[in-house]
């Protein structure tokens, strides 16, 4: 029932998820350099592209459909990719790297020095893995190994939004891809388990809100809370057992006040001893005497 409600997810799953049997990559022909995390050092060094063929990749997940971009000035190439709404931020970066490797292979370059720059350390760390259970990561590694068979390939980290032309161009193409480009079969990215977990959590939260809105009872709780709150739930479970019990009693009305004591037969008068007009319960205390 959960999956059939989402046609987009069902269509993506019909082409396969991202998880696969683990593959080993003990000997890679290409090099990966994670660089320095000091962005200011990059700016101060007045970095300029090295000699050889230089490529830049980037991914975008700021809007619902994801996108990726590939840009190069030497050679002159730019490509925007549209990716499905199920693609995670890390997958957008890997999809851009995969597309870049495919473009280089299609050019049939041989004996070249090739540099690929990405602003995603997570993506580059994925390329460094000797074992991977991700189809997308395995595709990237295998394609880059093919590029490195006839060329000298190095993949570098570069800081994002640091005024580096190639990175800015790739970022622009990635945003263009998520806004205007429809996904194509060649660029398909399998559904990651993180996306499914996120979808299930959102639907579970929505179900709680719907039950709250249509349900009856819990008068005291409803008088204090407008709707269910995950933030409040996280804060409650972090409390000690003594504090949690006291606070839940206050929220649900099971608190030793006049109204509750009268209801369970341990008191005679449910009215507030201060005003004598309203029942003394948590809602009355919070609105009248807070």
N, C-alpha and C positions, 0 to 999 in steps of 0.2 A: 504494500500500500504506500509505503514511504517513497520508494523509487518511482513507481508508476505515476505519481503526481508531478514529477519533474521531467518533462520531455527532453529538455536540454541535457540533463544528467544521464538519462536513459540512452539518448543518442550517442553520447560520449562513451559510456560504458560498453555499448555495443561494438565499439572499435577497440576495446581493451583498456585495462587500467595501466598505470605506470609500473606497478610492481611486477617483478619477474624472478625467475630462478637466478640466484647470485652468479655473476660472472667474474672471472679473475683477470686482472690486468697487471701482471707482475713487471713487465718490461715495456715502458712507453718510449716511443721514439721522439716525442716532443717534450719540451721543458715548460714548467710552470713557475712563475716568479710572483710571490705574494707581495713583494715590495714593502715599503714602510707605511705605517698608518698615519704618519704626520703629514696631513694635507698641506699645512703651511709651508713645509719644507719643499713640497712640489711647486708651490706658487713662487717661493723665493728662488728656487733653482732655475726659473725661467725655462722649464722643460720644453724640448722640441722633439718632434718625431725622429726616430733613427733612420738610417739609410735602409733601403729595401722596400718590400711591399708591406704597407701598414694598414691594419683593419681595426675598426672600433665596433663594439657590440653593446647593446643595452636592452633592458626589458622594462615594461610598464604594467602596473596593476592598479593604477589610481582610479580607474573606472571599471565598470563591471566586466565588459569584454577585455581581456588582456591583449597586449601587443608586444612586439619585439622589433628592433631595428639594427641594420648593419650598414656601415658607411666606410668608405675608403676614398682617399684623394689620389693615392698611388696603389692600384689603378683607380680610375674614376667609377665608383659603384655606389649605389644607395638602394636599399631595399627595406620596405616596411612590411611587417607580417601581422596579420590578424590572428589572434588565438582565442580559444573558447573561454567562456566566463568561469569555467572550472579550474583554469590554470592558476597555480600559486605564484607568488612573486619570484621564488627561486626558479621555478620552471620557466618563467619568461626569460630569465637571464641565460639559462641553459639552452632554451630554444633559439635564442639569438646566436649563441656560439655554434650550435649545430648548423644553423642556416649559413653562417659564415664559412664553416668548413665545406659545406656542399658547394657554395659558390666558388671557392678556391679550387676544388676538385674539378668542377665543370670548366674552369679556365685552362686546366691541364698544364699548370705551371710546373716547371722542372728546374732543379738547380738554383732555386731562389732562396733568399733569406726573407722569411715571413714573420711579421709580428702581429699578434692579435691582442687588443686591449679591452678589458672589461672592468667595470667599477664594482663588481660583485665578488667579494672574497669568498662568500659561501659557495658560489658556483665554481670558482677556481679550486677550492678545497675538495669539491666533489670530483673534479678531474684528477686530483692527486690520489684518490682512493685506489687501492689495489684490488678491492672487492666491492661490487655494487649490485644491488637488487633493484635498480631503477632502469627501465628501458631507455629513458631519455639520457641519463648519465652514460650508459653503455654506448648508445649511439654516438654521443659526443666524443668519447674516448676513441672509439673505432674509426670514426671519420677523420679525426685529427691525426691518428696514427697513419692513415692512408696518405694524408697531406705530407706528413713528415717522412714518408718513404722516399720521396724524390726531392724533398726540400728540407731546409733547416727551419723548423717551426718553434717559436717561443710564444707563450701566452702570458701576458703580464696583467697585474692589477694596476688600475689607475684611479685616482680619486674622482668621484662624481661631483658635478656642479662646481668645478674649480676653474672654469674658464678655458678648458682645453677644447679646442675646436672640434676635433673628431668625436669626443665624448658627447659634446652638446648636440652635434648632428645626429648621432645614433639615438640619443634621448628623444630628439624631436621626431625621428622616424618611428620610434617605439610608440610614442603617444599618438602619432598619426595612424599607426596600425591598429591600435585599440579603439580608435574613434571611427575609422572609415573602412578598414579592410575586413573582408569576410574570411574566415578560416578556410584553408585549402587542405586537401588530403596529405600533401607532402609535409606540411608543417604541423600535422596533428600531434597533440601531446596527450598522453594517457592520463586518466583521472588519478590523482594522488589520494592516498588514504586520509590525509589531513583535510582535504576539501570535503570528503564524505562525512568525517567527524564534525566539521564545522556546520555542514548542512543539517545533520541530525540534531546537533545542539540547538540550532536556531529554531528548528521545528518543534523540538521539545519545549523550548522557552515559549514559543507561540501557543502551544497546546496548554501550557500552564496559565497563560494570560486569558485564553478563551474560557478555560474552566472557571477561572476566577470571575470573569465577567458574567457568565451564565449561571454560576452556582448560587446556592442559597446558604443561609446560616453564616457562621463566623462573624457575627455582628460587631464584636469588639475589635477584631482584627481589621475589618473593612473600615471602621470608623477612624483608625489610626493610619492605615496604609492605603494609598490610592490604587496601587497595583503591585504584583510581585516584583521583587527587585533582586537581581543576581548579585549586585554589589552588597546589598544588605545580607543576603544569604552567606556570602563569603566572609563578611565581617562576623556574623554570628558563629559560624563553625570554628572561627579562630579563637573564640573566647574559652575560658575555663568552664568546666561543667557547672560550677556553682553560679557563675555569672550568667551563663547561658540559660540555666533553669529559671533564674529570677527574671531575666529579660523576656523570655518566652511567656512566662506567667503574666507579665505586664501587657504584652502584645495581645494575648488571647483572652485576657480578662480573668484568668485564674490567679488572682492576686488577693491577699487577705484584706479586701476592702469591704465596706458594709453591704453592697449589693451581692457580691460573691458569697460572703459568709451567710447572708440570709437565704441564698439559693440552696446552699448545701446543708442548711439546718443548724448552723453554728452561730446564727445571729437573728435578731428579731426585726430590726429596722433597716431596710435597704437604703434609706435616704442619707444624703451627705450630712454629717454632723455640723458642718460649717454653715451651709445655707439652708438645709432642711427642705429644699425644693426639688432637687434632682437626685436620682440614684447615684450613690458613690461608686463609680467604676473608673478604670484608667482613662477613658475618653473624657469623662467629666473633670477629672483632675487636670488633664493636659490642656483642656480648653478653658476651664474656669479659674483654676488656681495656679497655672504655670507662670 
